[in-house]
C-alpha cells in the first residue's frame, strides 16, 4: 500500500481548492444598473476595471465556475478560458488600454493577462 507523503497530500489539497473560471461578455445597454451590480457581485473583477470593446458597449467579466447558472446570468453566454481568448482576438476588442491598431496576436496576450488577473 502506498503511503501518502505530506508533499503529495499538499498537492492533492491544492488541486481540490483550485477554482475554475468562466467568462461572460456583458452588453451594457442590455442590462439595468441594478442588474449590472448583481452580475458584478458574482465576478472576480469589476465592470470599471475590465476589458471593453472598441465602442465601450461590451465588457468581459470573469467569475468562478458553478454547476448551476445564476439567475442574473441565465441569458448570458458563458465562455471557457480558450473560448474567451478566441472571442477577444476579434478586432472589436483591440481597445481600452490597448491601441486600436494592435494585431490580433496582441489582443490574445491582453486576454491572457485578463485571465491571469493582470488587467
Secondary structure, DSSP 8 states (H G I E B T S, - for coil): -----HHHHHHHHHHHH---EEEEEEEGGGS-HHHHHHHHTTBSS-GGGS-B-TTSSEEEEEEE--SS--GGGTTS-EE-HHHHHHHHTSGGGS-TTS-TT--HHHHHHHHHHHHTT--
